[in-house]
Amino acid sequence: MGGFLAYVLIFFIILLIRYFVTAGFFYAFYLKVKKSNTDKKILSQRPLKKEQVKKEIYWSVISSAIFAFFGAVTYWLYLNQFTSIYLDPAQYGYWYLPLSLVIVLLLHETYYYWVHRAMHFPKIYKVVHKVHHQSLSTTPWTAFSFHPWESIIEALIVPLILIVVPVNIYVLLFYLILMTFSSMINHLDIEVYPESFRKSAFGKLWIDATHHHYHHKEFNTNYGLYFTFWDKLMGTESRKMDV
């Protein structure tokens, strides 16, 4: 038991460092752009709520503790050979490395889209998802600002995927980094992707700050995490995305 708690503590420290370093970096950029007040890439002119950032950090620290617990669980499962994580990149062939990343992203996307829609049912929303939407204008600190119930729901999917899908350790690390930066960028409230990318075939499928901005603004649109295809298929994408 003591060893497991040590794992939780180590993961918690790592996740806190990840959160404060990445959110701090993006927030410095956020403040610089916001001070200009003229940049067309700024998505919302609505001022932040009083002490919003402090509340976002508070909830994010709690979320980090929950994510640390699930990280420790995943590591324990790995040590006891209950996961499909593997070390040798050649074990399944190098061609499988990018394919496994795509599989993980698609599974996570599908889980998140439907769970996210469920969290917007009024009775569930009040208990689970309301904390995140208290940030009407988002900041990088919003990225992990969740109620504990939402953090648990969001954390469940990763160990489940890793039990079933063979994933190389380096692909897993890249996926976790991508997850972090994607969440920060999507909550930045400033569009950082160039227009040429956003209008490309892949860019139209990839969720950016603009896409997620309309979720916080309109509430019942743009539920996706990485990709827009579920929103497009289910008719839940904001009409503003066509403008």
C-alpha positions in Angstrom: 0.0 0.0 0.0 2.9 2.4 0.9 4.4 1.7 -2.5 1.2 2.6 -4.4 0.8 5.8 -2.4 4.4 6.7 -3.4 3.5 6.2 -7.0 0.4 8.5 -6.5 2.6 11.1 -5.0 5.2 10.9 -7.7 2.6 11.2 -10.4 0.9 14.1 -8.6 4.2 16.0 -8.5 4.8 15.3 -12.2 1.3 16.4 -13.2 1.5 19.6 -11.1 4.7 20.5 -12.8 3.2 19.7 -16.2 0.1 21.9 -15.4 1.9 24.9 -14.0 4.7 24.9 -16.6 2.5 24.5 -19.7 -0.4 26.6 -18.4 2.0 29.3 -17.2 3.7 29.4 -20.6 0.4 29.7 -22.5 -1.0 32.2 -20.0 2.0 34.5 -20.5 1.2 34.4 -24.3 -2.5 34.9 -23.5 -1.8 38.0 -21.4 0.5 39.5 -24.1 -2.1 39.1 -26.8 -5.1 40.1 -24.7 -3.3 43.4 -23.8 -3.3 44.4 -27.4 -7.1 44.3 -27.6 -6.8 44.6 -31.4 -5.7 41.1 -32.4 -8.3 39.4 -34.6 -7.3 36.0 -33.2 -8.8 36.9 -29.8 -12.0 34.9 -29.6 -13.8 36.5 -26.6 -14.0 40.1 -25.4 -15.9 39.0 -22.3 -13.8 39.8 -19.1 -12.8 37.1 -16.8 -15.0 36.5 -13.7 -13.6 37.7 -10.4 -10.9 35.3 -9.1 -11.6 33.0 -12.0 -8.0 32.0 -12.4 -7.6 31.2 -8.7 -10.7 28.9 -8.9 -9.4 27.2 -12.1 -6.1 26.5 -10.4 -7.9 25.2 -7.3 -10.0 22.7 -9.3 -7.0 21.8 -11.5 -4.9 20.8 -8.5 -7.7 18.5 -7.4 -8.0 17.1 -10.9 -4.2 16.5 -11.0 -4.5 14.5 -7.8 -7.2 12.3 -9.3 -5.3 11.9 -12.6 -2.2 11.0 -10.4 -4.3 8.2 -8.8 -5.3 6.8 -12.1 -1.7 7.2 -13.4 -0.5 5.1 -10.4 -3.3 2.5 -11.1 -2.1 2.3 -14.7 1.5 1.9 -13.6 0.5 -0.8 -11.2 -1.4 -2.6 -13.9 1.7 -2.3 -16.2 4.0 -3.7 -13.5 1.7 -6.7 -13.1 1.4 -7.2 -16.8 -2.2 -6.3 -17.1 -1.7 -3.6 -19.8 -0.7 -3.9 -23.4 2.1 -1.3 -23.1 5.3 -2.5 -24.7 8.9 -1.2 -24.8 10.5 -2.4 -28.0 9.2 -0.2 -30.9 9.8 -3.1 -33.4 7.7 -5.6 -31.5 4.6 -5.0 -33.7 6.5 -3.3 -36.5 7.3 0.3 -36.9 4.3 0.8 -39.2 2.1 0.1 -36.2 3.4 3.0 -34.1 1.5 5.8 -35.9 -1.5 3.4 -36.4 -1.7 2.7 -32.7 -1.6 6.5 -32.0 -4.5 7.0 -34.4 -6.4 4.1 -32.8 -6.0 5.5 -29.3 -7.0 9.0 -30.4 -10.1 7.7 -32.1 -11.2 5.6 -29.1 -10.6 8.5 -26.8 -12.5 10.8 -29.1 -15.5 8.6 -29.3 -15.6 8.0 -25.6 -15.2 11.7 -24.8 -17.8 12.9 -27.3 -20.6 10.8 -26.0 -19.7 11.2 -22.3 -19.4 15.0 -22.9 -22.8 15.1 -24.4 -24.2 13.1 -21.5 -22.6 15.6 -19.1 -24.8 18.3 -20.6 -28.0 16.6 -19.5 -29.3 19.1 -16.9 -29.3 16.8 -13.9 -25.8 15.4 -14.7 -24.5 18.9 -15.7 -25.3 20.4 -12.3 -23.3 17.7 -10.4 -20.5 16.9 -12.9 -19.8 19.5 -15.5 -20.9 22.9 -14.2 -17.5 23.7 -12.7 -15.8 23.6 -16.0 -18.4 25.9 -17.7 -18.2 28.5 -14.9 -15.3 29.7 -17.1 -17.4 31.5 -19.7 -14.2 33.0 -21.2 -11.5 30.4 -21.0 -7.8 30.6 -20.2 -5.0 28.1 -20.3 -5.7 27.5 -16.6 -9.2 26.2 -17.6 -7.8 23.2 -19.3 -8.0 20.9 -16.3 -10.5 22.8 -14.2 -13.0 20.0 -13.5 -15.2 18.9 -10.7 -13.8 15.6 -9.2 -16.6 13.6 -10.8 -15.7 14.9 -14.2 -12.0 14.2 -13.6 -12.8 10.6 -12.7 -14.9 10.1 -15.7 -12.2 11.6 -18.0 -9.4 9.6 -16.4 -11.2 6.2 -16.7 -10.7 5.8 -20.4 -6.9 5.9 -20.7 -6.1 2.8 -18.5 -9.0 0.9 -20.2 -7.5 1.7 -23.6 -4.1 0.6 -22.5 -5.4 -2.7 -21.2 -6.8 -3.6 -24.7 -4.7 -1.8 -27.3 -1.0 -2.5 -27.6 0.8 0.9 -27.3 4.5 1.5 -27.3 5.8 3.5 -24.4 7.1 6.2 -26.7 3.8 6.5 -28.5 2.1 6.7 -25.1 4.4 9.6 -24.0 3.7 11.4 -27.2 0.0 10.9 -26.8 0.1 12.3 -23.2 2.1 15.4 -24.4 -0.3 15.9 -27.3 -3.3 15.6 -24.9 -1.8 18.3 -22.7 -0.9 20.8 -25.4 -4.2 20.2 -27.2 -6.2 21.0 -24.1 -4.2 24.1 -23.4 -4.5 25.4 -27.0 -8.2 24.7 -27.1 -8.8 26.7 -23.9 -6.4 29.5 -24.9 -9.3 31.8 -26.2 -6.8 32.8 -28.9 -6.6 31.1 -32.3 -3.0 30.1 -32.9 -3.4 27.9 -35.9 -2.8 29.6 -39.3 -5.8 30.1 -41.5 -4.1 27.9 -44.2 -4.1 25.0 -41.8 -7.6 25.6 -40.5 -9.0 25.5 -44.0 -7.0 22.4 -45.1 -8.7 19.0 -45.2 -7.0 17.9 -41.9 -7.5 21.3 -40.3 -11.2 21.1 -40.7 -11.1 17.8 -38.8 -8.8 19.0 -36.0 -10.3 20.9 -33.1 -8.8 24.3 -32.4 -9.4 27.2 -29.9 -12.1 28.6 -32.2 -14.1 25.3 -32.2 -13.9 24.9 -28.4 -14.6 28.6 -27.8 -18.1 28.1 -29.4 -18.7 25.2 -27.0 -18.3 27.4 -24.0 -20.2 30.2 -25.7 -23.1 28.2 -27.1 -23.1 25.4 -24.5 -24.8 22.7 -26.7 -22.5 22.6 -29.7 -18.9 21.4 -30.4 -18.5 18.5 -27.9 -15.4 16.9 -29.5 -12.0 16.6 -28.0 -9.4 16.2 -30.8 -11.5 15.8 -33.9 -14.7 17.3 -35.3 -16.1 14.3 -37.1 -18.6 13.2 -34.4 -19.9 16.8 -34.2 -20.3 16.8 -38.0 -21.9 13.4 -38.1 -24.3 14.1 -35.2 -25.2 17.6 -36.3 -23.8 19.2 -33.1 -21.2 21.4 -34.7 -21.7 25.1 -34.3 -23.0 26.9 -37.4 -20.4 29.5 -36.8 -17.8 27.0 -38.0 -19.1 27.4 -41.5 -18.6 31.2 -41.5 
